Amino acid sequence: MKNNIGAVVVHHKHYDTVGAVVSSLLGEGILAANVVVIDNSEEPEQLESLRASLVAGVTLIAVENKGYGAAVNLGVQTLAEARRFDYILVATHEVVIEKGAVAKLASALDNDPTVGAAGPVLTVEADGKALIWSSGGRFAAVSGIPQHHDHKTSYAEFARRTFPATLDRSWLDGAFVLYRADPLVHHRINELFFMYIEEVELHERLRRDGLRVVVVPEARVEQSSNGTPIYYFSRNLIVLHRLLGHRWRIALVPALVCRSTLAQVVRKRSLQPIASALSGTLDGLRARI
């Protein structure tokens, strides 16, 4: 690959997939020496078998689980201390990369120096069909809730449409994103989130610095996701609004989140989802910004 790309793969107890992810990245042209796997599984007895599943030359670092953002920050720091990269790819442990996806993302960065982050269309498999999980994200007009473009629509129908090379988005799902290296080193992920929604806040900071955040319709990566647990959704949504200065929206969060849990309450015949939402709300208000 002509571009100087480093990669961070965040791994948490997915021992059966992380090796395949790394091998796919090498197949995309990224050098083994430029790949860092951060293992925050906290299972030292698994380390040797994990190391054996990785290609020689890949750096494996096992750490205490301080969250997704902390793992990414450590990986980025490790790469930055080793050498200077043009771009840094951040990926999770379970993605399946369509051939050529990394090159397509790199082209988006090559062709426009104002692009700070580029992501693929993320798909999931459901009943034997490929559905779009995210083609980038936006904020709901009133509530400011992060929402995916094209969520759960048919990928086959999406692929038949004609798009420009890139589409501007407010944020990208953090499962697979190629960043311009220097801004990513400068804009560390806020570790207060622990997990979920941290990439939304990061990408908003990049955009406020004048960088574009884009999805590349021709690039596709499959992932496995069940969405955001209700506790983290309510907690981190409040943290997000506090960090972005959207304080008036905080008052809307409890009602919006509780309304979204009603289906779970009926299905489970339990008020536990509402309790989780309220617990997350309180913790989000108490979090030290």
C-alpha positions as CSV (number, residue, x, y, z in Angstrom):
1,M,0.0,0.0,0.0
2,K,1.4,3.4,-1.0
3,N,0.1,5.1,2.1
4,N,1.8,4.9,5.4
5,I,-1.0,3.4,7.5
6,G,-0.9,2.1,11.1
7,A,-3.8,0.1,12.6
8,V,-5.2,-0.3,16.1
9,V,-7.4,-3.3,16.8
10,V,-9.3,-3.2,20.1
11,H,-9.9,-6.7,21.4
12,H,-12.2,-7.8,24.3
13,K,-12.9,-11.5,24.7
14,H,-13.4,-12.3,21.0
15,Y,-10.5,-14.7,20.7
16,D,-12.1,-16.5,17.7
17,T,-12.2,-13.4,15.5
18,V,-9.3,-11.1,16.3
19,G,-6.8,-13.1,14.4
20,A,-8.9,-13.0,11.3
21,V,-9.3,-9.3,11.6
22,V,-5.6,-8.8,11.7
23,S,-5.0,-11.1,8.8
24,S,-7.6,-9.1,6.8
25,L,-5.8,-5.9,7.5
26,L,-2.5,-7.4,6.3
27,G,-4.4,-8.5,3.2
28,E,-5.4,-4.9,2.7
29,G,-1.7,-4.0,2.5
30,I,-1.0,-2.9,6.1
31,L,2.3,-4.2,7.4
32,A,2.3,-6.5,10.4
33,A,4.8,-4.2,12.2
34,N,2.3,-1.4,11.9
35,V,-0.6,-3.2,13.6
36,V,-1.2,-2.9,17.4
37,V,-3.7,-5.1,19.1
38,I,-4.9,-3.8,22.5
39,D,-6.3,-6.7,24.6
40,N,-8.4,-5.5,27.5
41,S,-10.0,-8.8,28.2
42,E,-8.2,-9.2,31.6
43,E,-7.7,-12.9,31.0
44,P,-3.9,-13.4,31.3
45,E,-4.3,-17.2,30.9
46,Q,-5.5,-16.6,27.3
47,L,-2.6,-14.4,26.3
48,E,-0.3,-17.0,24.8
49,S,-3.0,-18.6,22.7
50,L,-4.1,-15.1,21.6
51,R,-0.5,-14.2,20.6
52,A,-0.2,-17.5,18.7
53,S,-3.3,-16.5,16.7
54,L,-1.7,-13.3,15.4
55,V,0.7,-12.9,12.6
56,A,4.4,-12.5,13.5
57,G,5.4,-8.9,13.9
58,V,2.0,-7.6,15.3
59,T,2.3,-5.8,18.6
60,L,0.0,-7.2,21.3
61,I,-0.5,-5.2,24.5
62,A,-2.6,-6.5,27.4
63,V,-4.1,-3.9,29.7
64,E,-6.6,-3.4,32.4
65,N,-10.0,-2.8,30.9
66,K,-10.4,1.0,31.2
67,G,-12.8,1.1,28.3
68,Y,-12.8,1.3,24.5
69,G,-11.5,4.9,24.3
70,A,-8.6,4.1,26.7
71,A,-7.6,1.1,24.5
72,V,-7.7,3.2,21.3
73,N,-5.7,6.0,22.9
74,L,-3.0,3.6,24.0
75,G,-2.8,2.0,20.6
76,V,-2.5,5.4,18.9
77,Q,0.1,6.5,21.3
78,T,2.1,3.3,20.7
79,L,2.0,3.8,17.0
80,A,2.9,7.5,17.3
81,E,5.9,6.7,19.5
82,A,7.2,4.1,17.0
83,R,7.1,6.3,13.9
84,R,5.1,8.9,12.0
85,F,2.1,7.6,10.1
86,D,0.0,9.4,7.5
87,Y,-3.2,7.6,8.6
88,I,-4.3,5.4,11.5
89,L,-7.1,2.8,11.2
90,V,-9.1,2.0,14.3
91,A,-11.0,-1.3,14.2
92,T,-12.9,-3.5,16.6
93,H,-12.3,-7.2,17.1
94,E,-15.1,-8.7,15.0
95,V,-15.3,-6.8,11.7
96,V,-15.2,-8.6,8.3
97,I,-13.5,-6.4,5.7
98,E,-14.6,-6.4,2.1
99,K,-11.6,-6.5,-0.2
100,G,-10.3,-3.1,-1.1
101,A,-12.2,-1.2,1.7
102,V,-9.0,0.3,3.3
103,A,-7.7,1.5,0.0
104,K,-11.0,3.2,-0.7
105,L,-11.0,5.0,2.6
106,A,-7.4,6.0,2.0
107,S,-8.3,7.5,-1.3
108,A,-10.9,9.7,0.4
109,L,-8.2,11.1,2.6
110,D,-5.7,11.3,-0.3
111,N,-8.1,13.3,-2.5
112,D,-9.1,15.9,0.1
113,P,-6.8,17.2,2.8
114,T,-9.8,18.5,4.8
115,V,-11.1,15.0,5.4
116,G,-10.1,14.0,8.9
117,A,-11.9,10.7,9.2
118,A,-13.4,8.3,6.6
119,G,-15.5,5.2,7.3
120,P,-17.2,2.5,5.2
121,V,-20.8,1.5,5.1
122,L,-21.3,-0.9,8.0
123,T,-23.5,-3.9,7.4
124,V,-25.0,-6.7,9.6
125,E,-26.4,-10.1,8.6
126,A,-30.1,-10.7,9.5
127,D,-32.1,-13.7,8.3
128,G,-29.5,-14.3,5.6
129,K,-29.7,-10.7,4.2
130,A,-27.3,-7.9,4.5
131,L,-28.7,-4.9,6.2
132,I,-27.0,-1.5,6.7
133,W,-26.1,-0.9,10.3
134,S,-24.7,2.6,9.6
135,S,-23.7,4.7,6.7
136,G,-22.6,7.4,9.0
137,G,-24.5,9.3,11.6
138,R,-26.4,12.5,12.3
139,F,-28.0,14.2,15.3
140,A,-31.8,14.3,15.7
141,A,-32.9,17.9,15.2
142,V,-34.5,18.5,18.6
143,S,-33.2,15.9,21.0
144,G,-29.7,15.8,19.6
145,I,-29.7,11.9,19.9
146,P,-27.1,10.4,17.6
147,Q,-28.9,8.4,14.8
148,H,-27.5,6.2,12.0
149,H,-28.2,7.0,8.4
150,D,-29.9,4.1,6.5
151,H,-30.2,2.0,9.6
152,K,-31.5,-1.5,8.9
153,T,-32.3,-0.8,5.3
154,S,-31.3,-3.3,2.6
155,Y,-27.7,-3.1,1.5
156,A,-28.5,-4.6,-1.9
157,E,-30.9,-1.7,-2.5
158,F,-28.3,0.8,-1.2
159,A,-25.6,-0.6,-3.5
160,R,-27.8,-0.1,-6.6
161,R,-28.0,3.7,-5.9
162,T,-25.5,6.2,-7.3
163,F,-23.5,8.3,-4.8
164,P,-20.7,10.7,-4.9
165,A,-17.3,9.4,-3.8
166,T,-17.9,10.6,-0.2
167,L,-20.8,11.7,1.9
168,D,-20.4,14.2,4.7
169,R,-21.6,13.0,8.1
170,S,-21.8,14.4,11.6
171,W,-20.1,11.2,13.0
172,L,-19.1,7.7,12.1
173,D,-19.6,4.4,13.9
174,G,-16.3,3.6,15.6
175,A,-16.2,0.0,14.5
176,F,-14.0,0.8,11.6
177,V,-12.6,4.3,10.8
178,L,-9.5,5.6,9.0
179,Y,-8.2,8.8,10.5
180,R,-5.6,11.3,9.4
181,A,-2.9,10.5,12.0
182,D,-2.0,13.9,13.4
183,P,-5.5,15.0,14.3
184,L,-6.2,11.7,16.0
185,V,-3.0,11.9,18.0
186,H,-4.0,15.4,19.0
187,H,-7.7,14.7,19.7
188,R,-7.5,11.8,22.1
189,I,-10.8,9.9,22.7
190,N,-12.5,11.1,25.9
191,E,-12.1,8.2,28.2
192,L,-15.0,9.3,30.4
193,F,-17.4,7.5,28.1
194,F,-15.8,4.1,28.9
195,M,-17.7,2.6,25.9
196,Y,-20.3,3.7,23.4
197,I,-20.8,7.2,21.9
198,E,-17.2,8.3,22.5
199,E,-16.6,8.4,18.7
200,V,-19.6,10.7,18.3
201,E,-17.9,13.3,20.5
202,L,-14.5,12.8,18.9
203,H,-15.8,13.4,15.5
204,E,-17.7,16.5,16.5
205,R,-14.4,17.9,17.8
206,L,-12.7,17.0,14.5
207,R,-15.5,18.8,12.6
208,R,-15.2,21.9,14.9
209,D,-11.5,22.0,13.9
210,G,-12.6,22.3,10.3
211,L,-12.1,18.7,9.3
212,R,-14.6,16.7,7.3
213,V,-16.0,13.4,8.6
214,V,-17.2,11.3,5.6
215,V,-18.6,7.9,4.7
216,V,-17.3,6.2,1.5
217,P,-20.3,4.4,-0.1
218,E,-18.1,2.1,-2.2
219,A,-16.4,0.7,0.9
220,R,-18.1,-2.0,3.0
221,V,-17.3,-3.7,6.3
222,E,-19.5,-6.2,8.1
223,Q,-19.8,-6.1,11.8
224,S,-21.8,-7.6,14.6
225,S,-23.7,-5.2,16.9
226,N,-26.7,-5.3,19.2
227,G,-26.8,-1.6,19.7
228,T,-26.0,0.3,22.9
229,P,-27.1,-1.0,26.3
230,I,-29.7,1.3,27.8
231,Y,-27.5,2.2,30.8
232,Y,-24.6,3.5,28.6
233,F,-27.0,5.1,26.2
234,S,-28.6,7.3,28.8
235,R,-25.4,7.9,30.7
236,N,-23.3,8.7,27.7
237,L,-25.9,10.8,26.0
238,I,-26.0,13.1,29.0
239,V,-22.2,13.2,29.0
240,L,-22.2,14.0,25.3
241,H,-24.6,16.9,25.7
242,R,-22.6,18.2,28.6
243,L,-19.3,18.1,26.7
244,L,-20.8,19.7,23.6
245,G,-22.5,22.4,25.6
246,H,-26.1,21.3,24.7
247,R,-27.2,21.7,28.3
248,W,-30.9,22.3,27.5
249,R,-31.1,18.9,25.8
250,I,-30.1,17.1,29.0
251,A,-33.6,17.7,30.4
252,L,-35.1,15.7,27.5
253,V,-32.9,12.6,28.0
254,P,-34.8,10.8,30.8
255,A,-38.2,11.0,29.0
256,L,-36.7,10.0,25.6
257,V,-34.7,7.1,26.9
258,C,-37.5,5.7,29.1
259,R,-39.9,5.9,26.1
260,S,-37.4,3.9,24.1
261,T,-37.4,1.2,26.7
262,L,-41.1,0.5,26.8
263,A,-40.9,-2.3,24.3
264,Q,-38.3,-4.0,26.5
265,V,-40.4,-3.5,29.5
266,V,-43.4,-5.2,27.8
267,R,-41.3,-8.0,26.4
268,K,-39.5,-8.8,29.6
269,R,-42.4,-8.0,31.9
270,S,-39.9,-6.1,34.0
271,L,-39.1,-2.5,35.0
272,Q,-35.4,-3.3,34.9
273,P,-34.8,-1.4,31.6
274,I,-36.3,1.8,33.1
275,A,-34.2,1.3,36.2
276,S,-31.1,1.0,34.0
277,A,-32.0,4.1,32.1
278,L,-32.6,6.1,35.2
279,S,-29.3,4.8,36.8
280,G,-27.4,5.8,33.6
281,T,-29.1,9.3,33.7
282,L,-28.0,9.9,37.3
283,D,-24.4,8.7,36.6
284,G,-24.3,10.9,33.5
285,L,-25.3,13.9,35.6
286,R,-22.7,13.0,38.3
287,A,-19.8,12.4,35.9
288,R,-16.9,14.8,36.4
289,I,-16.4,16.6,33.1
